[in-house]
């Protein structure tokens, strides 16, 4: 399993900012759910390719449900583009 940071800042101040970023991602993306009281990460269900992302305020992303490595790479590039379009990746 590989984990890929979706941002580069690692300070405590940055962690609080990233938590706010997760809230923003949850608001702007369809099929995204962020309830930190229930689970510390944002859950995003992508329809094509059909995978699920878990995004954490630490900057880690877990991608699950992909049928092949190629599908997972496609999904990673797609989520990267979505986050950049919404200026949520820095």
SULUR-V764548 format. One record per residue. N is the residue number from 1. OMEGA is omega in whole degrees, -180 to 180 (none if undefined). Layout:
<<N	OMEGA> <N	OMEGA>>
This chain:
<<1	176> <2	171> <3	-176> <4	177> <5	179> <6	173> <7	-174> <8	-177> <9	-177> <10	-179> <11	178> <12	178> <13	179> <14	179> <15	178> <16	178> <17	-179> <18	176> <19	176> <20	177> <21	178> <22	177> <23	180> <24	178> <25	179> <26	-180> <27	-173> <28	-177> <29	173> <30	178> <31	178> <32	-180> <33	177> <34	176> <35	-174> <36	178> <37	-178> <38	-175> <39	-173> <40	-178> <41	174> <42	178> <43	179> <44	180> <45	179> <46	-178> <47	-180> <48	-6> <49	-175> <50	179> <51	176> <52	177> <53	169> <54	180> <55	-178> <56	-180> <57	176> <58	-178> <59	-180> <60	175> <61	173> <62	177> <63	-179> <64	176> <65	180> <66	-179> <67	-179> <68	177> <69	179> <70	180> <71	179> <72	178> <73	176> <74	-179> <75	180> <76	178> <77	-179> <78	179> <79	177> <80	180> <81	179> <82	-180> <83	178> <84	179> <85	180> <86	-180> <87	180> <88	177> <89	-178> <90	none>>
